[in-house]
């Protein structure tokens, strides 16, 4: 690793913490290397590296954050890079941390929002790290619920009670001198409404359409609320709403192929969901992470995330929620070509959805999972398993049932159907369907939509001299 030129001042903060932790120089280097491996990094530090740090050299990139995490785990208290006399971590690592407290979760998430809403274009170029999925999902699974998330509730109560013998200070002014604005049920309802609005825009026009507006909303509206004044019940609801918006910011980032940034949003949404005490929503965030892993071809990680989600909520969730979790696992198995495992998970998803009843208390995020979505999951799995006749049947059923508002999902399903028709040797139908999808992709701000079409075109390559394919290329070429 390349280091910065040595400083003249020895790092006494780092030396004191090494002594407190009982590390040797070689032992610290080894632990930093091991933690780096958890995040997909090959660092190869040694005792000489630590000696240079103690003399005042500053390690680059992710290393300051990794060193801080090593000491955090060893000493049982949260330490930052600055606490060790080191420069703050670079954006490549920031955001993958699973915060120790709700307050720290707000700090990390809001830092991500601010960087993303500014001119930090490099944040959207960060690579996805499969190894970075391990620690957050593990910490969520084994972590204890936060005992307290309320903030400044005693101050708010004092503001409502005039002090005997002197004029009461108006409530809002008094609260403003404390933690911040008092959060109301109306504020949380507004967050939920905004989430639904952005979700609808994403479904219809793609993640790139209003993503930056969503991130700015998180920065300018959600963050002040999270730093405001609220009791326990309101606080849990506030963290739940913030988790939903943060997951959606990750989802829209994923849709524009900012995969490393999306991964960080998902990790922070997972932590905010834990602060909310909403275990089922945490499982949904893990399912979202699993779907991104599937898209990027990391089937084993996708299966593991889906199983952690299932383990984390147990057998108590409504049948629709269980269907969501089993379908996610099926997609991972299908990418790996594991026919029996994928089929078993699909059967479990189908049975779970079949067990759902109109009176079930279904969380808002699971309600869209219906017969159309289940058929879509079947279609994708059968396509990945090269079972093209079954893929075509399920894709057609999904398109028949799916509402027009889910335009991007319909596009994906149309490409799955086109691929299935191609696999069955029905070239004319495949090209007609593919051309429809290509036209729709041109009207969206969705890199995923474009990639679905490109994948279909790669599959067309062996038939490039056929009349149907030449017609397809002419038709699509005319769109640009």
N, C-alpha and C positions, 0 to 999 in steps of 0.2 A: 504494500500500500504506500502511496506517495504522501509524505507529510509536509506540513508547512515549515518554513524556516524556524529554527529554534528561537524562543523568547529568552530574555536574560533572567526573568523572574521565575524561580522554582514554584511549582504548583503545590503549595502547602495544604490547600483544601483536599486535594486528591490524596496526598500523603497521609493526612489525618484519618481519612475514611478507610484507606487501605489498612492502616493500623487497627482501627475499630473493628473492621470486618475480619481481621486475622488472615488476610490474603498474602501470599507471596506474590512477587511480580509475575512469575510463571503461572501461578494459579489464577490470577486475574486475567491474564492473556488467554488462558485456556477457556475460561468461562465466557469471555467475550466472543471467542471463536465459536463456541458451542451455541450461544444465543444467536449469533449470526446465521448459523446453519438452519435454525428454526425459521428464519425469514428468507431462506434461499440465498444467503450470502456466503462466499468463500473468502474469509478474511486473512487467516494465517498470521496472526500476531504472535509474538513471543515475549520473553522477559525483557529483551532489549527494547522492544516497543514501549513497554510500560516505563522503563527507565527514562526514555526520551520524553514521555508525557510528564513524568515527575520533574523533569528539568525545564518544562515549560512549553514543549511543542504541542500543537493542537492537531489532533487527528481529524481527518476530513469526513465529509458525508454523513453516513448513518452512525458512525462509530461513537460519537459522544452520547447519543441517545441509548445505544446498546450498553455502554459502560454504566450509564445511570441506571438502566434496568437491572443490570447485574447486582449493583449495590442495593437497589430497592428490594430485590428478592432476598438478598442476604440479611439485610438489617431490619426488614419488616416495616419500613416507612418509605413513603414516596420521595424520591430524590430526582432532581432535574439535572441536566447537563451543567447548568450554571452553578448548582450546588457543589459540583465537583471541580469548579474552576475551568470548565470547558465551554466552548462555543455551543450555542443551541443546535439541535439536530436539523439537518437539511430536510426539505419537504419529502424526499424519497422515503423517509421513515415515518415522519409525522403523520398521525392518523391511524396507524396500525395498532397503537396502544389500546389496551382494554383498561380503562381508568379504574383506579382503586376506590374512588368516591364519586358521588353525583356531582359535586363541585368541580372535580377534575374532569369529569365527563363533559360538563358544560364548557370548560376551558378548551379542551381538545376539539370538540365539535365546532365551537364558535370560531376557533382559529382556522379551521378548515373552511368554514363559510367565508370568512373575510379574505383568505388567500384566493379562494375560487372566484369571488366576485370582483377581485381586482385584476391587475394586469399580469398575474403569475401564470403565464401560458405554459410554463414547464410543469405545472401541477397536473395539467391535462395530458402530459406526455409520459407520466410515470408508468412503468410496466406493472402488469399484474404479477403477483408473487404467490404461487400455490402454497409455499411453505408458510406464508403469512396468514393462512386460514386456520392453522392448528391452534395457536395460543388463544385467540379470541373465542373460538367455539368451545374449547376446553374450559376457559375461565367462565363462560356463560353457563356451561353445563354444571360445573361443580361449585360455582360461586353462590354465596349466601345473598339473600335479599337485603337490600339497603334498609336499615332500621329507620332512618329518618331522611326525608327529602325536603320537608318544609323549610322555609327560609324567611326569617324576620317576622314570623307570625305574632310574636309577643309585642313587637313594635307596632304592628297594625292594630292590635287590641288596645294598646296604650293610646294610639291616636284617636280612637273612638271614644275615650273616656276623658272628660275635662279634668285637669288637675285642680284640686281644691285650693281656693284662695287666689287664683290668677286666671286670666283669660285663656281659654283653650286655644291652642294653635290649630288652624285649619288642618283637617286630616291629610289632604294631599301634600301640603307643604311639609308637614312633619315626616311623612313617609319618604318623601324625596330626599331628605337628609340621611335616611337610613339605606337599606339595601336597594331600594328602587320602587317602581310602581307596584301597586297592589293588583294582583292578577284576579280577574273575576271569571265567572262561568261564561259570560259573554265573550271574553277574550279567547277562551278555549274553543268555544263554538265557532268563532271566526277562523281560528287555525284549522279546524276541521273542514269548514266550508272552502277555505282556500286550497286545502289538500285535494278535495274532490274536484275543484276547478282545474287544477294543474294535472290531475290524473286523467281527466276527460280530454284535455288538450294533448297529453302524451299519447293516449290511445288513438286519437284521430289523426294527429299530424306529426307524431314522432317526438323523440326526446329533445331534439335540438331546437324545437319551436319556441319554447318558453323556459328553457332550463336556467338561463341566466337570471330571468325574473324571479324564478323560484329561489335561487341561491340568495339573491338580494333580499327577498322577503324574509328568509331565515335570518340573515344578518341584521336587518333593520327592525324586524317585528318580533321574531321568536326569541332572539338572544336577550333583548331587554326584559321580556317576560320571565325567562329563566333566571335572570339576575334580579328579579323583582321580589315582591313580598307575597307569600302564600303559605297556607297551612298544609297539612299532610294530604288530605283528600284532594284538594285542588292541585297540589304539587304532583301527585301521581298522575292525574289527568293531563296536566301540562306536559310532563315528560313523555306521556304516551303520544300526545299530539305532535310533539317535537320529533319523536322517534319516527312517526309516520311520514312527516315531511322530509326528514333526513334520508330515510330509505328511498323516498321518491326522487330526491336529488341524486342518489346513487343510481337509481334505475335509469333516469334520463341520461346520466353520464355514461352508463353502460351502453345505452342505445346509440350514443355518438362515438363509441369505441374508445372512450377515455377510461380504460379498464382499471388501471391502477388507482385512479381517483375514485371510481365507483366502488372499488374494494374498500377503500378507506371510509367512504360514506356508510357502507353497509356495516362495517365494524362499529362505527360510532352509533348508528341506529340500534344495533344490538345492545350496546351499553345503555343507551337512553331507555330502551324497552325494559332493561333490568331495573333501572331506577323507577320506572313506572310500576313495577311489580306485575307486569303483563307477560307472563310466561308464554302463552300462546302466540303473542305477537313476536316475541323473540324467536320462536320456531319459524314464523313466517319470514323473518329476516334471513334466517339460515337457509330456508328454501330459496330465497332470492339469490343468495350467494351460491347455492348449489346450481341454480339455472345459469348463472354467469360461468361457472366452472364447466358445465356441459357445453355451452356455446364455444368456449375456448379449448375444448377437447380434453379437459381434465376429468375424465369420468370417475376415477377412483376417489378423488377429492369430493366430487359431487355426491357420490353415494354416501361417503362418510358424513358430510354435512347434513344430508337428509336423515340419516340414522341418528345423529346427535339431536336433531330437531324432534324426532319421534321419542327418543329417550327422555328428552327434557320436559315433555308435556305428559308423558305416560298415556294411560288409556282413558283419561277423563274427557278430552275435548269432544265437541260435537262431531258427528259422522262426516260432515263436510270438511272440517279441518283435517281429520284423519285422511280423507281422500286427497287433499292437497299434498300432504306429506308423503303418502305412498306414491303418488304420481311423480313427485320430484325424484324419488329414489329410482323409479322405473326408467326415467330419462337417463340417469347416470349409468345404469346397467346396459341400456341400449347402446350408448356411445361406446361402451367397452365390448359390445358384441356378445353380451351374456344373455342368451335367449331365455333360458329357464328363469333366471333371477328377474329379468325384466318382465316376463309374462306373469310371474307370481306377484310382483308389485302392482302391475296393472289390474290384476284380478282383485287384489285387496282394495285398490282405489275404487274400482267399480262397485264392489260390495258395500264399501263405506258410503259412497254417494247414494246407493240404492236404499240404504238404511236411514237416510235423512228424512225428516218430517217437517211439514210447514211450520209447526210451532217451536222448532228448535231455536235456541238462543245462539245464533251464528254471528261471529264478529264481522264487522263491516268488510274487512279485507278478504274474507273467505266467501262472501256472497256471490261474487262473479264466477266462482267455480261451479259450473252447471254441466248439463249434458253436452253442450257445445264444447266447453273447455276439455272435458274428459275425452271426447272424440278427437279433439286436437292432439291431446297427449298420446293417445293410441296411434294416431297417424304419424306423428314424429318418431315414436319408438319403432313402429314397423318399418318406416323409411330407413332408419339407422340400422335396422337388422336385415335390410334388403328383402323384406317381406312385402313386395310391392302391391300385390292384390289387396291385402288387408289394409295397407297404408292408404290406398285409393278409396276404399270403402269408408274408412273412418274420416278421411279428409273431406270427402263429399258430404258426409253427415254433419260435420262441424260447420261447413260453409252454409248448409241449409238452415242450421239452427242459430248461428252466430248473428247477433244484432249488428247493424251497419256501423254503429258508433265505435265498434272495435275494429277500426279500419286496418291498423297495422297487423293485428292478429289474423285477420282475414287474408291479408297479403301473404303472411308467412304460410298459412294453411294452403293457399292457392299454389304456392311454390312447392310445397310438399306433394300436393296432388299432381302438379306438372312432373315432378321427379318420379313419382310412382307410375304415371302414364308412360314416361320414357323408359322406365325399367321393364314395363310390360310390352315394350315395342310399339306403342301407339304414338308415333312421332308427331303426327299432325296435331293431335289433341294436346300433347305436351307443349308444343311450340305455341299454340294458341293461348293456353293458360299462362305460359311463361311471359308472353308478350303483354298480357293483361297486368300481370304482376309488375313487370318492368315499368309500365306506364304509371302505375300507382306509386311505385318507389320514387319516381321522378317528382312526384307531388308532395313527398314527405321529407322531413329533416330527420332521417333515421339511417345511420350507417349500417345498422343490422339489416334493414330492408334491402339496401343496395347489395350487401354481402349475400343475402339469400338468393338474389337474382344472379349474382356472379357465380355462386356455387352451381346453380342450375346451368349456366352457360358453360362452365367447365365440364359438366357432364355431357353437354351437347357436342363437345369437341370431336369425339369419334365419328359423329354423323355430319361433320361440317360441310360435306359436299352434297348432302341431300337437299332437295328442293325446299322442303319445309323449313330447314334450318337457314337456308339463304333468305327465304321470305321473312323469317323471324329477325334476322340481323338487319335486313333492310327496314323493317317496321320499327325496331328499337332504335336504329340509327337515326331515323327521322325524328325521334323524340328529343334528341339532344341539340 
